[in-house]
Amino acid sequence: MEINPVRPVQLETPQGRGQVAARPAGPVHGYSTPTMVDAVDDFSLTLLLKMADAALAGGNSATALEQYVRLLQYEPDNVRALYGKILAEAGQSPANLKESLGKLELLLKRVPDAERESLLARAGEDIVALGKKVEVEALATLLKEITPLSYGQFAERMEQVLQLYQNGALLLPTREGTLMAMIAAAERLMAPQRDQKSGKRFYPSEGIYEKGKRWLQRARELLKKSFPSRFKRLLLYKKYQTCFIATAAWGDSEAEEVMALRAFRELYLRNNPLGRRFIVLYYRHGGTIAGLIAESSILRMVVRGLLSPFLWGIRLLPGMRMRRFRYIF
């Protein structure tokens, strides 16, 4: 839809097509039109803004961006249009996410008081939605054909998403959803991926893994500070997603032996029906058994002795030979 300063704007409304006057280009003091025309014009621009917002929410970044640009020709200081334009640019060109993030930060810092509350309330959800869209696109690109180069590009994009989440948490009223999305993105950065073409499993390099670990720690600290009860629930959830008995036996969820058992679970047990059934039973009863083991040094020693031969055996399996296991599940 094009706004022409010398012609009425054609709008699609529930009652059909209608004409409303368009504001002439130029400063406000140059108006020579009646007040009634200004009121109609303000209505038309508000409707156009709603249409642009709807296009952005529907994932049509190109249409939304075009409409925001046209709106800004007539209202260059319209905060909502500026905000929508930045999000549309980021959605249309994820490669420029870093640049868009800088613009977004600047706008949110300078937003007028009159617009602040409504805009900041919207921004939290928008940031998470934008981050998830970029994550999905980055992962889809990576899985077409995984190489060290493509993995590096994927890690770079994921770091931009993590920066987006962190800055959103610091700039906006802190939202639980933003921090949980940040935690999930950090874990995705650390997780192995499988090439769709060859079926080969790839693992992040040591440097990428360490970056993900630092981001994960940062996200957990922010969550603990802002939402302590949610942080406790997260720890409980992680407890029930780990190797209870092995963790109790070695006393450290990050021990190499525990990591090896987690890797065996992900690479082998999850890929067959019997393995998945065993995992369900283990999650159901493992916590109780682990509690008994953790209270007795003798039982811990016995369990370590029983599991050691099994550990040496699974390290001979394909995909696990001579690998330093470092996962967070």
C-alpha positions in Angstrom: 0.0 0.0 0.0 1.5 3.3 -1.1 0.9 6.6 0.6 0.9 9.5 -1.9 0.9 13.0 -0.4 -1.4 14.3 -3.0 -3.9 11.5 -3.2 -6.2 9.8 -0.6 -5.1 6.5 0.9 -7.1 3.5 -0.2 -7.7 1.2 2.8 -9.3 -2.3 2.9 -11.9 -2.2 5.7 -14.6 -4.7 6.8 -17.1 -2.4 5.0 -15.1 -2.4 1.8 -12.7 0.0 0.2 -12.7 3.5 1.4 -10.7 6.8 1.0 -9.1 8.8 3.8 -7.0 11.9 3.4 -3.2 11.5 3.6 -1.1 14.0 5.5 1.1 16.2 3.2 4.8 15.7 3.5 6.6 18.4 5.4 6.6 19.8 8.9 3.5 20.0 11.0 3.4 23.8 11.0 3.0 23.7 7.2 -0.6 22.3 7.5 -3.3 24.2 5.7 -5.9 21.5 6.0 -8.8 21.6 8.4 -8.5 19.9 11.8 -11.0 17.2 10.7 -8.7 16.1 8.0 -5.9 15.7 10.5 -8.0 13.5 12.7 -8.9 11.2 9.8 -5.3 11.1 8.7 -4.2 10.2 12.2 -6.7 7.4 12.1 -5.4 6.1 8.8 -1.8 6.1 10.0 -2.8 4.2 13.2 -4.6 1.6 11.0 -1.6 1.3 8.8 0.6 0.7 11.9 -1.7 -2.0 13.1 -1.6 -3.7 9.6 2.2 -3.5 9.7 2.3 -5.0 13.2 0.0 -7.8 12.1 2.2 -8.6 9.1 5.3 -8.7 11.4 3.5 -11.0 13.9 2.4 -13.3 11.0 6.1 -13.7 10.0 5.9 -11.6 6.8 8.9 -9.4 7.5 9.2 -8.1 4.0 5.6 -6.7 3.9 5.9 -5.3 7.5 9.2 -3.6 6.7 7.8 -1.9 3.6 4.8 -0.6 5.5 6.9 0.7 8.5 9.2 2.5 6.0 6.3 4.3 4.4 4.8 5.2 7.8 8.1 6.7 8.9 8.1 9.0 5.8 5.2 10.8 7.4 6.0 10.2 11.1 9.8 9.9 11.4 9.6 9.9 15.2 6.9 7.3 15.6 8.4 5.0 18.2 6.2 2.0 17.5 7.0 2.2 13.8 10.7 2.6 14.4 10.6 -0.4 16.8 8.6 -2.5 14.3 11.0 -1.6 11.5 14.0 -2.8 13.5 12.4 -6.1 14.3 11.3 -6.5 10.6 14.9 -5.9 9.4 16.2 -8.4 11.9 13.6 -11.0 10.8 14.3 -10.4 7.1 18.1 -10.5 7.4 19.2 -12.6 10.4 22.8 -12.1 9.3 22.4 -8.5 10.4 21.1 -9.4 13.8 24.0 -7.7 15.6 23.4 -4.4 13.8 19.6 -4.6 14.5 20.3 -5.4 18.1 22.3 -2.2 18.5 19.5 -0.2 17.0 16.9 -1.9 19.3 19.0 -1.2 22.4 19.3 2.5 21.5 15.6 2.9 20.8 14.6 1.1 24.1 16.9 3.3 26.1 15.5 6.5 24.5 11.8 5.6 24.4 9.6 8.5 25.7 7.8 8.0 28.9 4.4 8.0 27.2 5.3 5.0 25.1 7.6 3.2 27.6 5.1 0.9 29.4 3.3 -0.5 26.4 6.4 -0.9 24.3 8.5 -2.6 27.0 5.6 -5.0 27.7 5.6 -6.0 24.1 9.4 -6.1 23.7 10.0 -9.1 25.9 7.8 -11.4 23.9 9.1 -10.0 20.6 12.7 -10.5 21.6 12.1 -14.2 22.4 10.1 -14.7 19.2 12.9 -13.1 17.1 15.6 -15.1 18.9 13.8 -18.4 18.3 13.3 -17.6 14.6 17.0 -16.9 14.2 17.9 -20.1 16.1 15.7 -22.2 13.9 17.1 -20.7 10.7 20.7 -21.1 12.0 20.1 -24.7 12.9 18.4 -25.5 9.6 21.4 -24.0 7.7 23.8 -26.0 9.8 22.1 -29.3 9.3 22.1 -29.1 5.5 25.8 -30.1 5.6 27.8 -29.9 8.8 31.4 -28.9 8.4 33.8 -27.1 10.9 33.2 -23.9 9.0 29.4 -24.2 9.1 29.5 -25.1 12.8 31.5 -22.0 13.4 28.9 -19.9 11.6 26.2 -21.6 13.6 28.0 -20.8 16.8 28.4 -17.1 15.8 24.7 -16.8 15.1 23.8 -18.5 18.3 26.0 -16.1 20.3 24.2 -13.2 18.7 20.9 -14.7 19.8 22.3 -15.2 23.3 23.4 -11.5 23.3 19.9 -10.5 22.3 18.4 -12.5 25.2 20.9 -11.1 27.7 20.5 -7.5 26.6 16.7 -7.9 26.6 16.9 -9.2 30.2 19.0 -6.2 31.2 17.1 -3.5 29.3 13.6 -4.6 29.9 11.6 -5.6 33.0 13.1 -9.0 33.5 10.9 -11.8 32.0 11.2 -15.4 33.0 10.6 -16.5 29.4 13.5 -14.5 28.1 15.9 -16.2 30.6 14.6 -19.7 29.9 15.0 -19.1 26.2 18.6 -18.0 26.9 19.3 -21.2 28.9 17.8 -23.3 26.0 19.9 -21.5 23.4 23.1 -21.9 25.5 22.5 -25.6 25.8 21.8 -25.9 22.0 25.2 -24.2 21.4 26.8 -27.0 23.5 24.9 -30.0 22.1 26.1 -32.3 19.4 24.3 -32.3 16.0 23.7 -34.9 13.3 24.4 -34.3 9.6 21.1 -35.0 7.7 23.0 -36.1 4.6 25.6 -38.5 6.1 24.0 -39.2 9.4 27.4 -38.5 11.0 27.3 -37.0 14.5 29.3 -33.8 15.0 30.4 -32.2 18.3 31.2 -28.6 19.1 34.8 -27.7 19.4 36.3 -27.1 22.8 36.2 -23.3 22.3 32.5 -23.3 21.2 31.6 -25.6 24.1 33.3 -23.4 26.6 31.5 -20.3 25.2 28.2 -22.1 25.6 29.1 -23.1 29.1 29.8 -19.5 30.1 26.6 -18.3 28.5 24.7 -21.0 30.4 26.2 -19.9 33.7 25.4 -16.3 33.0 21.7 -17.2 32.2 21.4 -19.2 35.4 22.8 -16.4 37.5 20.3 -14.0 36.0 17.5 -16.5 36.6 18.6 -17.1 40.2 18.7 -13.4 40.9 15.3 -12.5 39.3 13.3 -15.7 39.8 14.8 -17.7 42.7 11.8 -20.1 42.8 12.0 -20.8 39.1 15.8 -21.4 39.5 15.1 -24.1 42.1 12.6 -25.8 39.9 15.1 -25.7 37.1 17.7 -27.5 39.3 15.1 -30.1 40.2 14.3 -30.6 36.6 18.0 -31.0 35.8 18.3 -33.5 38.6 15.6 -35.7 36.9 17.3 -35.4 33.5 20.7 -36.6 34.7 22.3 -39.9 35.6 21.1 -40.2 39.2 23.0 -43.3 40.3 26.3 -42.4 38.5 26.1 -38.8 39.9 25.6 -40.2 43.4 28.4 -42.7 43.0 31.0 -40.2 41.7 29.7 -37.3 43.6 29.9 -34.9 40.6 27.4 -34.5 37.8 30.3 -33.3 35.6 32.5 -36.2 36.2 33.9 -37.9 33.1 32.3 -41.2 34.0 28.9 -39.5 34.3 29.3 -37.7 31.0 30.2 -41.0 29.3 27.0 -42.6 30.6 24.9 -39.7 29.4 26.5 -39.9 26.0 25.7 -43.7 25.8 22.1 -42.8 26.7 21.8 -40.3 23.9 23.7 -42.2 21.2 22.3 -45.7 21.9 19.5 -46.0 24.4 17.3 -43.3 23.0 17.6 -44.9 19.5 15.8 -48.2 20.2 12.5 -49.1 21.9 14.1 -51.3 24.6 16.5 -48.5 25.5 13.8 -45.9 25.7 11.8 -48.2 28.0 14.8 -48.6 30.2 15.2 -44.8 30.4 11.6 -44.4 31.5 12.0 -47.0 34.3 15.3 -45.5 35.3 13.9 -42.0 35.6 11.0 -43.4 37.6 13.1 -45.3 40.3 16.7 -44.0 39.8 16.3 -41.0 42.1 15.2 -43.2 45.1 18.2 -45.6 44.6 20.6 -42.6 44.1 19.4 -41.2 47.5 20.4 -44.4 49.3 23.8 -44.6 47.5 24.7 -41.0 48.3 24.3 -41.6 52.0 26.8 -44.5 52.1 30.5 -44.3 51.2 30.6 -48.1 50.9 27.7 -48.2 48.5 29.3 -45.5 46.4 32.5 -47.5 46.2 30.5 -50.7 45.3 28.6 -48.9 42.5 31.7 -47.4 41.0 33.3 -50.8 41.0 30.2 -52.3 39.2 30.0 -49.6 36.6 33.7 -49.3 35.8 33.8 -52.4 33.5 30.7 -51.2 31.7 32.3 -47.8 31.2 35.4 -49.3 29.7 33.2 -51.4 27.4 31.0 -48.6 26.0 34.1 -46.5 25.2 34.9 -49.0 22.4 31.5 -48.3 20.7 31.5 -46.1 17.5 31.2 -42.4 18.3 32.5 -42.8 21.8 36.1 -44.0 21.4 38.7 -41.8 23.0 36.2 -39.0 23.4 36.1 -36.5 26.3 32.5 -36.5 27.2 31.1 -33.1 28.0 27.3 -32.7 27.8 24.7 -31.0 29.8 21.3 -32.7 29.4 
